[in-house]
Amino acid sequence: MSGWLNGKRARIEGECPAIASALAAQGASLVDVGDCDIWVHIAPPPPIKLAHELTHAEWRASLDAGLDRRFLGAKDFAGQCRARGTGGAILFVGAPEQALGADQAAAAGALGNLTKTLGVEWARDGIRVNSVLTRDAGDTLGNLAAYLVSDYAAYVTGAVMGIDLDD
C-alpha cells in the first residue's frame, strides 16, 4: 500500500472512525500504546449546559477534558519524540467554540491559544501541533486530519482550522 503516511505509527485517543480510516488508508499503522509518530486527540463533547446552570465541578471537568488532558498528553508525546530524536505530529480535534456551552467555549478558546504556542515552541524539535474544530465527523475531516499529520504539511504548525459541513 502506498500512501502519505507509509511507515508512520499513529495513536488516536478518542473516537472518530473517519480519521482512523483516513490515516490507515494513507498507510499509517494504528497503535494503542508505545512509540508513535502521530498523536491525535479527539475530545467527545459533554452535555451542553447553560452557563448559569454549571457547577464549579462541571466547569473544572470540562476544562480538564478539553484542555488539561490534551496538554498533558501532548507533553508526554513530545517528550517521547525528543527522547527518540525525531519529530512528530499532534492533532487536536474538537467542537468549535460556538457549538457548545460556556465551559466548552472556554476550553476551545484556550486550546486554540495552546495550539499556537506549542506550534511555535516545539517547531524547533520538529514537532508540529495543529487543531481542527468541527462538528463534522465525515470523510472531509478524516482527509484533512491525514493531510495535517503527513509530511506534506511539514510547514503547517500552530494552525487552528474550522470546518463545518452541516450548514
N, C-alpha and C positions, 0 to 999 in steps of 0.2 A: 504494500500500500504506500502510495506516495502522497505526502501532504505537507502543509506548512509546519506541522508540529512533530514530524518524524523524529524519534529519539528523545522526545521530551516526556517527562513524567509530570502528571498534573494531579493535584489533590483538590477536590471540590468539597467544601464544607457547606452543607445546606442542600436543598433540593431544587434542581432545575433540569429536567430531562433534556431540554433543548440545548443547554450549554454542554452537558455531558456528551450528548450525541454529536454536537459540532466539534468538540475537541477530539473525540475518538475518531470521527470521520476524517479529521486532518492529521491523524497519525499519532496523537498523544496516547500514552499509556496512562490509564486512570488508576491511581493508587489510593489506598485508605490510610496508610501510615508510611513512615520512613521518609527518606530524602526525596525531594521533588524539585522540579524547575519552575513550576507554576502553582500558585495557590489562589484559588477562587473562593471567596466567602459570599454566600447568599443568605441574607437575613430574612427569615419569614416575618411577614407583617403581623403585629399583635392586633388584638381587637381595637377598634377605634373608639376612643372615649373623648368626650368634650373636656376641655382643659379644666373647667371648674369642678368636674367630677373626679379628676385624677387624685389619688392619694400620693403622698411622698414616696411610698414604697413602689407604687406603679411607675412613677416618674423615673426613679432610680433604676428600676428593672428595664425600662425602655432604653435608657442611656447605656446601661450595661450591655444589653443585647445589640443595640445599634451602633455603639461606638467603642466601649471599653474592650469587649471581646475581640472586635476586629483589630484594634490597635495591638493588643497583646499577641494575637495570632500572627499578625504581620511582623511584629518584632521578633518572634520566635523563628519565623520563616527566613527573615533577613539574616538572623544570626547563623542559621544553617548554611545559607548561601555564602556568607563571609567565611565561615569555617572551611567550606569546600574550595573557596577561592573562585567561585563562579557567580554570575549574575542570576537574575530570576525575574519573574513577572507576578505581580499581585493584582488581582481584580476584585473590587468590592461591587456587589450587585444588591440593589435595594429599591424601595419605592421612592418616588420623588417627594420632595418636601410638602408639596401642595396636596398629596393624595391621602395623607393620614392626619392624625391629631397633632396637638401641640408638642407632645413628647417625642413623636417621631419626626416632626419638623425640626426640633432642636437637634436630635441625633443626626439627621440627614445633613443639616447645615454644618454641623461640626465635622461630619465625615468629609464633606467637600473641602473644608479647610485642611483637615488632616491629610487628605489625598494630595493636595497641592504641596504641603510642607514635606511629607515623606518623599514625594516625587523629586523634589529638589535635593533634600538631604541624602537620599540613598542612590541618586543617579551616579555619583562618583564610584559606587560599588557595583554598578551595572544592574541595580535592582529597580525595576520600573513599577510604579504604583498608579493605578487608574481606577475610576469608578464609573459605573453605569447606573443611572437612576431611571427606573421604568416600571410601568405596570404590565408591560408585555412580557410573556414568557415563551414566545414562539421562536421560529427559525431566525428572524431578524436579530433577536437578542443572542441566540446561540452563535450565529455567524459573526456578529460584532465582537463577542467575547473571544472567539477563536482568533480573530484578527488582532485584537489588542494584546493577547498574550504571545503572539507569534513574533518572529524576528522581523517580519515586515513592518511592525510597529515599533522597531527598536528605538526610535527617537520620540516616541509618544510616552510621556510620563507626567504625572500631576494633572491629568485631564479628568474633568468631571463632565460626563456626557449624559444627555437625556434622550430617550426615545419613547414615543407614545403612539402606538398604532390603534388605540381604542377609539379614537375620535373619527 
